[in-house]
Amino acid sequence: MRALRHGLAGLFVLLGALACPPATFAQGGAPAQAPARAASKSEPAVLETPGGKLHGTLELPAAGRAPYPVVLIIAGSGPTDRNGNSAALPGANNSLKYLAEGLAAEGIASLRCDKRGVAESVMAAKSESDLRFDTYIEDAVLWGRKLRGDARFSALVVAGHSEGSLIGMVAARTLGADGFISVAGAGRRIDVVILEQVKPQFTPEQYAKTEAGLKSLLEGKTIPDVPADDILFRPSIQPYIISWLKYDPAKEVARLAVPVLVTQGTHDLQARPEDAKALAAAKPDARLVLVEGMNHVLKMTPADPKQQAASYSDPALPVAPKFLAEVAAFVKGVKKK
């Protein structure tokens, strides 16, 4: 079974960037070296659900003694696996894998998982048309409860990347997590983000049609006569978008009664610093960290889309050191309730 194509809205800007010639950059534009392997040990994780088994990886510190604080890492939109790699793109960036290994080196455990319908969890979703945004929230809650029941872990922090930010903030409140981290998450409802992303690429007629389609879905009405291969409005994805539109990130983050870290890279092509600022404004006691030079896959790159495209498929680039340091410091400061 192919990985499902749900949640591809965030790829619009990226697809334009990938049409450009690739180049490899590290901080300052120098050639990158492969990241050193972090001090950690991995073990497989399996979650039994009524719809099938979900699979993930527990990353544990190689040193120190349990209990460890633990981070539930939720991947972003589209067919993105536990390591942060997308089946829609060539190669691997391993952003979430490197995040997990970096946290383990700081004495922090983590669980990263393949979403339902993706990679090793592919058989847990029978069809795209059956998926809902709430499905991913429910799965995150189940993973979180599994971690809560493991005596090796102390404080539980949920970290969501991109689309996973909104999934994570709702799940964090539902399962009573001890902290939440938004990584390159939208600060506005997804229809607003999509329209902003497509406007420079669409003709006025295409934009008006997209705007009307999103308005219909926001009202809970499906759009008739759409081709099955339409990337945004194909019939099989419309129920998912309708369920996604129910959630406003700014309103959801404001409902959290736990410590919150909002992180965002200034060279991100898919989410903007304004989104991070909107989340932080909605949650005034949140810590806002803008990482200068970091892009959407957590790598240090030039701002020019033509020059950073290769980072989405380059495992030689480490995650941004400042980002990793800020996340580790935040998790260490969170106390178990």
N, C-alpha and C positions, 0 to 999 in steps of 0.2 A: 504493500500500500504506500502510495506517495505521501510525503509530509503534507499536511493541510496548508492551504494558502491564506488562512484567515489573518486579519489584522495587518494588512500590507500598507495601510494608509501612510505610515511613517516612512515608507521607502521612496516616496515620490522625489524628494530632493536628492536622495542618495543615488537613484538610478541615473539622474542627470550627471552626477559627479563621476560615476563609473564609466561614462562614455569617453572620458578623457584618458590620455596616456598615463600609465602607472608610474609611480616613483616612490622610493622608500625614504622616510625621514624619521629622525629622532628629534629630541628637543634641540632647537637651534638649527635644524636643517642638516645635521651631520648624519652619516650612514648609521643605521641602528645595529646593535649587537643583540644576539639572542639573550633573553633574560635568564639570570641564574635561577636554578631550581630552588624554590623556597623550602624551608625545613618543615615538612609536613608528611603525613601519611594518609592515604585515601582508603575508603572502603565503600562498597556499593550500598545503596539504600533502595528499598522497595516499599511502595505504599499500595496496599490492597484497597481498591474502591469498587463500588457496584458496577462501574463501567469498564473495569479492567485495571491492570497493574500500571502504576507510574514508577519511573525509575530516576534515580539521582545518584549523587556522589557526596559522601560525607568527607570533608577535609578536616583532619585533626592535627593539632600541634604535635610535632615530634618530640618536644621537650615539655617539661612542666607536668603538673598533676591536675587531674580533673577534681572538681567540675570546672569547665571552661565556659565563658560566655559563648553563645552561638548565634550565627547570623543565617537567616533563611533568605537566600538570594533568588529573586524572581526575574526571569529573563524578559526581554522586550518583545516587540510586535513581530508578526510573521512567523515563519518556521525556524525560530531561533532555539538552539539547544542549550543544554546546561552550561556549556563552556562559552556561550556568547556568540556562537557561529551560526550563520543562516544558510539553509539549503538553497536559498534564492541567490546566493553569491558564491563566487569561486573562492577556494582556499579557506583559511581559518585565521581569525584574529585572537582567539582564546582569551578575550578580555575578562570574562567572568571566572575562568579557570585561574588566571593570574591573580585576580582579586582574591579568590579563595586561598591560594597558596601564600599570598602576601599576608593575609590575615592570620593564617596558621603560624607564620614566622613570628607574629606578634602575640602568640598565645591565645588566639581566638579561633574557635571551630566554626564551620559553616556547612550548610547543605545547599547545593545547587541541583536543580532538577530539570529533566526534559519535560516540557509542557505536554499536556494531553494532546495526542495527535502528532507529536514531533519526535524524531529520532527513536530512541529505545521505547518511548511511550506511545509510539504511533498506533498500536493496536487498541489503545484505550479510547480512541475516538473513531467511530464507525463512518461518520460523514461530516463534512463541513457544516451542512445545514442543521445539524443537531447541536452544534456548539453555541454557547452563550457566554457573554463576558462574565456572568455570575459563575459559570462553570470553573473558570480559572480562580476566582475568589474562593470558591468552595474547596478546590484542590489545595490552595495555599493554606487555608485554615486547617485542613487535614494534615498536611505536612507539619505545620506549626504545632499541632497537638501531639504529633508523634515525637517531635523534639522535646516538648514539655514533659513527656513521660519518660525521657531518657535521663537517668541519674548522672550521666557524664556532663550534663550541661546545666549552667546556672541561668543568667539573664538571657532572654530571647529577644533579638532585634530582627525586624523584617526590613530587608533592603530590596527595593524594586527599581529596575532599570527601564527607562522609556515607558512603554505601555505598562510594564510591570510595576511602575511607581503607583499608578492608580489602583491596580489590583492589590498591591501590597498594603496601601494605606487603609483600604476597606477591610482586608483580611486581618491586619494588625489590631484594629479596633475589635473585630469580632472575636478573635481568639485571646485577647487580652495580653498582647505582647508588651514587653518592657520598654521598647523604643522602636523608632521607625526612621529609615533613611530613604530619601528620594534621590535617585540618580538619573539626571537628564530627563526628568518627568515633565509632562505638560502641566501648565498652570491654568489652562482653560479647557472647556469642553471640547471633545475631539472634532466636532463639526467646524468649530472656529479655527482649529489648527489645520484641518484639511484644506479649508478654503484659502487660508493664508499660504499654504504650500503650493497649491495648484495655480493660484492667480497669475504668477509670472510665466507659467508654462502653457496656459490655456488661452484660446481665443475668447472674446466676450461671450460668444454663443455657448461654448463649452463650459465656461465658468457659470453662466446663468443656469444651464441645465444641471450642473453639479449642485449649485445652491438650492435649486428647487427640489432635487432629489434628497438632499440632506434634511431639508425642511419637512418633507414627507415622512422620512424615517424618524425624525425627532417627534413627530406627532403619532408615531406608532403605525404608520401606514406603509406597506410595501410598495415598491415601484414596479409596475407591470412592463412587460415587453422589453426586458433587458437581456442582451446576449449572455450566454453562459460563461464566456471568457472575459467579460468586463472586469477589470482589475478592482474597481471600487464598488460597483453596484450589482454584480452578478447575483442572481436570485439566491444562491446558496449562502451568501455572506450577509444578506440584508437583515435576517433575524439577529445575527451577532451585533451588527452596528446599532440596531434598535436598542438592544440590551446595554450596549456601551454608552449610548447617549443619555441614559438615565443618570449617569454619574458626572458630577462637576468636581474636578480635582480640588479647587479652592475650598469648596464647601466640605468635602470629605476630610481634607487635612485639618480643617478647623475643628473637626469633631474628635480629634485625637487628644487624649489626656495624658500623653507620655512624652518624653523627650523626642524631638524631631531634628534631624539634620537634612538640609536641602543642599544638594551639590549639583553643579552645572559647569561644563566647560565653555570657555568663551569662543572656541572655534568649532562648536557643534553646528552641523548643517541641518539637523532635524529638530532640535529643541533650542530655544533661545534663552539667554540670561533673563529676559523679561518673564519667561515662564517660571523660572526659579524664584524670581523676586515676587511674583504673584502668589506663589505658594507660601513664601515666607511672610508676606504681608497678611495672608489669611490666618497664619499661625504666628503671632508676634513673638512668642518665646522660642521659636525655632532658630537654630543656628544656620545661617546662610553662608555657603562657601562657593565662590566662583573661582574655578581653576584656570588661570591664564594659559592659553595654548592647548587645552585639552579638547578633543573632539567627541563625537557621539559614542565611539567605541572605546573611550577612556584612554586614548593614546595622545601623546604630544605630537602635534603636526602643525604645518603652516595653515594660515586661514584660508588660502586659496583652494577652492574645491578641486581644481585640477591637480593640485600638488598633494592633497591628502587622501585621494581616492584609494590608493593602494593599502592604506592602513587597515581598511576593512577586511583585507585578506592576507595580512602580514603577521605571522606569529612571532617574528623577531622583535617586534616592538613591545616593551613592557607597558603596564598601565602607568598612568601619570603618578610619579612619586608623591606629590603633594596630595592628590586625591586619596591614595592609599593611606597616607599618614593621618589625614583628617578622619577617615572612616574608622581606622583602628583606635584613634584617640577617643572618638565619640563612643564607640562600643565599650571601651574600657571604663568609661564614666557612667554607663547605664547600670542601674541597680535592679536586682530582681525584686519584683513586688511581693 
